[in-house]
Amino acid sequence: MAAIDVDGVDVSFPIYHGNSRSLKRTMFAAASRRLQEDGRHRIVVQALRQVSLHLRSGDRLGLIGGNGAGKTTLLRTLAGIYEPVVGSVHVRGNIGALLDANLGMNPELTGRENIALRGLYSGLPRPAIRRLEEDVQEFAELAEFLDLPVRFYSSGMVIRLGFALATAIRPQVLLMDEWFLAGDAAFMERARSRLEDMVRGAEILVLSSHSVPVMLDWSTRVIWLDQGRIMADGDPREVLDRYRGTATPEANPEIGLVDQSTSA
C-alpha cells in the first residue's frame, strides 16, 4: 500500500548575489520575512516551513497558492529532488513525477535513446522497453524526430515526449505540476484522456494547479500554501473558498486553519 508521511519539513535555498534574478529573490524573501542565516553563515530563503502531511492509498491531494507559495518545492521534495534541512519525508510506493517536461531526459541523446534509458531506470526488461517505445512513439507523434537528439526539438516536441514518457509507466504515487496543461488544443485533448486514466490508476495523487475546476474534479483534499507554510487543509471547496476570500474561518471551522500567531 502506498503512503506519504511528511513531518515538520523545512526546505531552504542559499541566496547568491551573482545576478539580478538572485537579487530579486532576495528582496522578495526579505519582504516576506523568509530570510534566515544557516549554520554555514549563508543567507537562505525558506521555501517550506514546518510542513506536515500524511496521505494513504486513495487520497487525492490538491496544492493551491500563489506564485512562490511553495507548491512546486513541496512536489520536488516528495519526489526526492530536494532534501529537507529539517524534518523527514517518507514515501512508500513507486513514484511518477510530472513536474518538468525535461525531467530525467538527456538532451544529447535521441528521443528513442531517452525512452530506453527511462525503461532501464524503471527496471523494465527488454520486451517491456520495446512496448514502452512503441507506446511513446505512437502517442508523441514525433515520427523521424525520435531518432534526433532532444536538443534539436521544439519546446512543444519536448513536452509531447516528456508527457508520453511520464505517463507511459503507471506509478503508485503520482506527483503532478501544471506544466501538463501546456500544448496545442488537439494534443491536450488526447493528453487529458491519458492523464485521467493515469490518475485513476494511481493509489495517491498530489497535484499542484491554479485551476479551481481541476482541483474540484480531481482532489478529495486541498492544502493552501502561502510563503512556504500550510494556511488551510481540508475539504476542497471550503479551502478554495477560503483561499479566494469568499468564506470566513468562523463559517468553516473544520477547514483546519493555522493559528496566524504561529506563522509570523
N, C-alpha and C positions, 0 to 999 in steps of 0.2 A: 504494500500500500504506500502511495506517495504521501509525503509530508514536508512541510516547511516550518522551521522554528527559528525566529529571529528575536534575539533578546538583547535589549539595551545597546543597539548598534550606533556607533558614531563613525562617519567616514569624512576624512579631511584631505584637502589637496594643498600642497605648498604653493605660494604665490611667488613668481619670478618676474621681476620688473624688466623684462627684455624687450617688450613691445607694447603697443597701445592696447592690445587685447588684454594683456595681463593687468595693465593699469586700470582699464575699465572694470575688470573683475574685482580688483582690489577696492575701488571706490564703491562698487555695488555692495560688496561684502561688508565694508566699513559702515555704510549707511544702514544696513540691516543687522548690524551687531553680530556678524558671523565670523569675525576675525579672531584668531587666537594665536598664541605662541606655543609651539610644541616643545618636546624635550630636547630637540636639537637647536632650539632658539630660532626656528624658522617661523615666519608668518604664514599661517594656513587659513584657508576658508573652510568652514564647517558645512559640508554638503548634506549630511544627515546627522541628526542629533537625537539620541536616545529613542530610536525606533524599535518597537517590538510588535511582532505579529505572529500568529500561529494559524496554519492552514492544513486541512486534511482533505483526503480524497472526496471529490465532489464540489469543492469550493471554487468559486469564480470571483476573483477579487479585481476590482477596478481601482486605478490610481488616478486621482484628479488633482489639479492645482495649476497655478500659473507657471510661466517660463521661469526656470531656476528654482522651482519648488523642491526638487529632489527626486522626481518620479523616475527619470532615466537612470540616475545614480543608484536608486534602490533596485531597479531591474538588473543593472550590471553587477551589483553586489550579490544578488541572488544567483546570478549566472557564474559567479566566481571570478569575474573580470577585475573587480575592485575588492580589496581586503579591508575589513573594518579595523580601525585603530583601537576601538573599544567595543566590547560585546561579542556576540557569537552568531553565526549563521549556519544552520544545519538543513540540508536539503536531501531528502530520501527519494530516489527515483531518477531515471534518466531525464535530462533537461534538453528542451528545444528552445532556442533563443532567437526570436525575430526582432532584433534590436538595431541592426545596421545591415544595409544591403551588401556591404563589403566584408562583413564579419566572417573570419575564417577563410577568406579567399586570397590566393596569391596572384597578384596582377601580372606576374611574369609567366605564369602557367596558362595554358589554354583552358577554355571552359570545360572541355572534356576531361583534362587532367585534374581540374579542381573538383569535378564530380567524383572521380576515382579517389582523390585524396580525402574527400568528406566520407566516402564509404569506408575507406580503410580506418579513418579516425573513429568511426562508429562501430568498428569491429565486424563489418559485414563480410561474408565470404564472397568469392569472385562471382558466382552466379547472381547473388543479390546485388552486387555492384553493377553488373550488366543491366539488371532490371531497373536499378536506380538511374543509370544513364539514359535508358530508353524513356523513362517517365519524365525526367527533367528535360530531355531533348524535345519531347512531344509538347510539354506544357509551355516551355520558354520560347519556342518557335524561333530559335537563333540560326537555324539552317547551317550554312557553311561557316558562320562566325564561331560556331562551337569549337572549331579547330584553330582559332586565332587566340593569341594572348589576350587576357581580360583587359589589359591596359589600353587596348585599341577599341574597347566597347564604348558606346554612348552611355550616358547615365541611365537612360531607360532600359537599355540592354542589360546593364549590371543589375538593376532592380529586378528584372524578369528572371535572370539566372539566380540571383540571391534568394528571391522568393521561392522559386521552384525547388532549389536545394533545401531551403529551410523547412519547407512543408512536405518534402518527399519522405522524410523519416519521422514517424509518429512518436512523440515523446510522452512520458507520463506527466511531466511538469512543463507547461508551455508558458514562456515569458514573451510578452509581445509589446513593442512600442509602435507608435502610429506611423512609422515610415512606410508600412504596408499599404497605406492609403494613397501613396503616390502611384502615378502611372496613368496611361490613357484609359478612356472610358471602357473600351472593348476589353482590354486586359483586366481591368478591375472587376468587370462583371464575372469573368472566369475565376479571377483570384478570390473573390468573396466566397464563391461556392466552395472552392478548395479549402479556403481558410475555415469556413464554418464547419466543414467535415472534420478538419483537424482539431478544432475547438471541442467538438462533441466527443472526439476520441481521447482527449487529454483528461487525466484524473484531476489535475489542478491547473487553473488558468490565472495568470496575473497579467493584467492589461493596463497600459497607460494610454490615455486618449483625452483630447479636449472635446470630443463629440458626446453630447448628452444622450442622443438616441443609441449610440453604440454601447455606452455604459448601462443604460436601462435594459437593452436587449441581451447583453452578454454577461452581466455581473449579478451575483447574488449578494454582494457586499462591496461597499466602496470606502476607500480611505482618502481623505482630503489632506494633502501635504502642503505646507507653507513654510518657506525658509528652512527646510530640512526637518521640520517637526510634524508629527501627526496632530492635526487640528480636530478631526472628527473621524469616526469609524463606525459604520453600521449599515442600516438599510439604504440601498442605492438612492431611491427617490428623496428620502429625507436628508441624506448627506449632500446630495446635489442641490436640493433646495437651499440648504444652509450655505453652501459654497456660493451660490448665485445671489444670496442675500434675500431670498423670498420666504425664509422661515426664521423663527427665533429659537434660541436654546430652550426657553421656558415651554414652548409649544411642543418641542420634540426632545424630552429628557432622555429618551432611550438611544439617541444618536451616539452618546459617549463622548461629548466634547471635553477637551482637555482644559483643565483649570488654567486660565490665561496668566495667573500669577506665577505659574511654574515655567512659563515659556519665554520669559524675558532673557 
